[in-house]
Amino acid sequence: MQLSAPSKPIGAASTALLAEPPGEFQLRDGTRVLVRPIHPEDSDRLREGLHRLSAASRYHRFLATVSELSEAQLRYLTHVDQVDHLAWIALDPALSGEPALGVARCIRLPENPAMAEVAVTVLDAYQGRGLGTLLLGVLSRSAAAHGIRTFRAYVLEDNDAMLRIFRDLGADVGRADIGVCQLDVPVPEDPETLPDTPTGRVFKAVAARVGGGRPV
Ligand SMILES: CC(C)(COP(=O)(O)OP(=O)(O)OC[C@H]1O[C@@H](n2cnc3c(N)ncnc32)[C@H](O)[C@@H]1OP(=O)(O)O)[C@@H](O)C(=O)NCCC(=O)NCCS
């Protein structure tokens, strides 16, 4: 899913990338991560990241068996306008080359510009520390700023971690196919209206944050 460009261009013309917020965060276990908009130069990071991802995580992400990304797919995933296709990457600033630890992206639906298909991936070795929630929280703020009001996600029904995050945000859960849930997740403009749940509280903390290395 979301591996190639739609046949028609979508939405508004590209505008400048966001000015590189939000910066460095500290995960629950103290791990420092750098979160920034994805850049064209991140192509090798995505290729390496896919190689480091377990087969199960790849399947959960793409709902298909994916072992390599083509040059065209890498280009599509890294040349994003941050308006109709928004993507944020988390890097490990402590390691040489700052490898990718995770990515969250959403792509506006041409037939419904207030809705975007969302997906998030975190390397297996970094899962369960709050990074997926953090990346989605950052993505949701930039998506809200660009008029996206709902994330649509396709999630395998055994993907407990992903379902839990989206349910915690008040997702409307339906069925897309055998074994695949379709979730519509509110992306509120005003973070104060986020639900008072563990994920909702992290999203509020992300929205409130201005710089610094506060744990989220
Ligand atoms: C889904 C995914 C992005 C979550 O990222 P993550 O960094 O592990 O998520 P978080 O650490 O923010 O955890 C979110 C919550 O799920 C819980 N969780 C994590 N793994 C879980 C599991 N196997 N079963 C149930 N809950 C789980 C965590 O405890 C956490 O809850 P808490 O905040 O109450 O402690 C990550 O598991 C992943 O990349 N999976 C493979 C790709 C994928 O499935 N993408 C989704 C496509 S839309």
Ligand as a Chemical Component Dictionary entry (heavy atoms), coordinates in Angstrom:
data_LIG
# 
_chem_comp.id                   LIG 
_chem_comp.type                 NON-POLYMER 
_chem_comp.pdbx_formal_charge   0 
_chem_comp.three_letter_code    LIG 
# 
loop_
_chem_comp_atom.comp_id 
_chem_comp_atom.atom_id 
_chem_comp_atom.alt_atom_id 
_chem_comp_atom.type_symbol 
_chem_comp_atom.charge 
_chem_comp_atom.model_Cartn_x 
_chem_comp_atom.model_Cartn_y 
_chem_comp_atom.model_Cartn_z 
_chem_comp_atom.pdbx_ordinal 
LIG C1  C1  C 0 2.328  -0.506 14.926 1  
LIG C2  C2  C 0 3.636  0.153  15.297 2  
LIG C3  C3  C 0 3.911  1.312  14.377 3  
LIG C4  C4  C 0 3.547  0.665  16.733 4  
LIG O1  O1  O 0 4.748  1.334  17.025 5  
LIG P1  P1  P 0 5.371  1.287  18.488 6  
LIG O2  O2  O 0 6.475  2.256  18.517 7  
LIG O3  O3  O 0 5.688  -0.098 18.871 8  
LIG O4  O4  O 0 4.121  1.808  19.316 9  
LIG P2  P2  P 0 4.142  2.390  20.777 10 
LIG O5  O5  O 0 5.375  2.001  21.509 11 
LIG O6  O6  O 0 3.840  3.825  20.625 12 
LIG O7  O7  O 0 2.980  1.550  21.437 13 
LIG C5  C5  C 0 1.633  1.839  21.337 14 
LIG C6  C6  C 0 0.842  1.037  22.337 15 
LIG O8  O8  O 0 0.662  -0.285 21.875 16 
LIG C7  C7  C 0 1.064  -1.168 22.887 17 
LIG N1  N1  N 0 1.622  -2.309 22.242 18 
LIG C8  C8  C 0 2.809  -2.422 21.662 19 
LIG N2  N2  N 0 2.947  -3.691 21.170 20 
LIG C9  C9  C 0 1.785  -4.345 21.474 21 
LIG C10 C10 C 0 1.285  -5.647 21.236 22 
LIG N3  N3  N 0 2.007  -6.566 20.563 23 
LIG N4  N4  N 0 0.046  -5.964 21.683 24 
LIG C11 C11 C 0 -0.703 -5.051 22.331 25 
LIG N5  N5  N 0 -0.292 -3.806 22.583 26 
LIG C12 C12 C 0 0.941  -3.457 22.151 27 
LIG C13 C13 C 0 2.072  -0.447 23.686 28 
LIG O9  O9  O 0 2.135  -0.976 24.995 29 
LIG C14 C14 C 0 1.529  0.935  23.684 30 
LIG O10 O10 O 0 0.556  1.089  24.667 31 
LIG P3  P3  P 0 0.853  2.040  25.922 32 
LIG O11 O11 O 0 1.138  3.392  25.380 33 
LIG O12 O12 O 0 -0.409 1.936  26.692 34 
LIG O13 O13 O 0 2.020  1.423  26.600 35 
LIG C15 C15 C 0 4.820  -0.852 15.227 36 
LIG O14 O14 O 0 4.484  -1.973 16.014 37 
LIG C16 C16 C 0 5.154  -1.277 13.818 38 
LIG O15 O15 O 0 5.930  -0.629 13.124 39 
LIG N6  N6  N 0 4.581  -2.395 13.366 40 
LIG C17 C17 C 0 4.840  -2.884 12.000 41 
LIG C18 C18 C 0 4.235  -1.985 10.930 42 
LIG C19 C19 C 0 2.764  -1.769 11.153 43 
LIG O16 O16 O 0 2.053  -2.601 11.662 44 
LIG N7  N7  N 0 2.297  -0.603 10.713 45 
LIG C20 C20 C 0 0.891  -0.246 10.782 46 
LIG C21 C21 C 0 0.350  -0.032 9.392  47 
LIG S1  S1  S 0 -0.971 1.159  9.414  48 
# 
loop_
_chem_comp_bond.comp_id 
_chem_comp_bond.atom_id_1 
_chem_comp_bond.atom_id_2 
_chem_comp_bond.value_order 
_chem_comp_bond.pdbx_ordinal 
LIG C1  C2  SING 1  
LIG C2  C3  SING 2  
LIG C2  C4  SING 3  
LIG C2  C15 SING 4  
LIG C4  O1  SING 5  
LIG O1  P1  SING 6  
LIG P1  O2  DOUB 7  
LIG P1  O3  SING 8  
LIG P1  O4  SING 9  
LIG O4  P2  SING 10 
LIG P2  O5  DOUB 11 
LIG P2  O6  SING 12 
LIG P2  O7  SING 13 
LIG O7  C5  SING 14 
LIG C5  C6  SING 15 
LIG C6  O8  SING 16 
LIG C6  C14 SING 17 
LIG O8  C7  SING 18 
LIG C7  N1  SING 19 
LIG C7  C13 SING 20 
LIG N1  C8  SING 21 
LIG N1  C12 SING 22 
LIG C8  N2  DOUB 23 
LIG N2  C9  SING 24 
LIG C9  C10 SING 25 
LIG C9  C12 DOUB 26 
LIG C10 N3  SING 27 
LIG C10 N4  DOUB 28 
LIG N4  C11 SING 29 
LIG C11 N5  DOUB 30 
LIG N5  C12 SING 31 
LIG C13 O9  SING 32 
LIG C13 C14 SING 33 
LIG C14 O10 SING 34 
LIG O10 P3  SING 35 
LIG P3  O11 DOUB 36 
LIG P3  O12 SING 37 
LIG P3  O13 SING 38 
LIG C15 O14 SING 39 
LIG C15 C16 SING 40 
LIG C16 O15 DOUB 41 
LIG C16 N6  SING 42 
LIG N6  C17 SING 43 
LIG C17 C18 SING 44 
LIG C18 C19 SING 45 
LIG C19 O16 DOUB 46 
LIG C19 N7  SING 47 
LIG N7  C20 SING 48 
LIG C20 C21 SING 49 
LIG C21 S1  SING 50 
# 
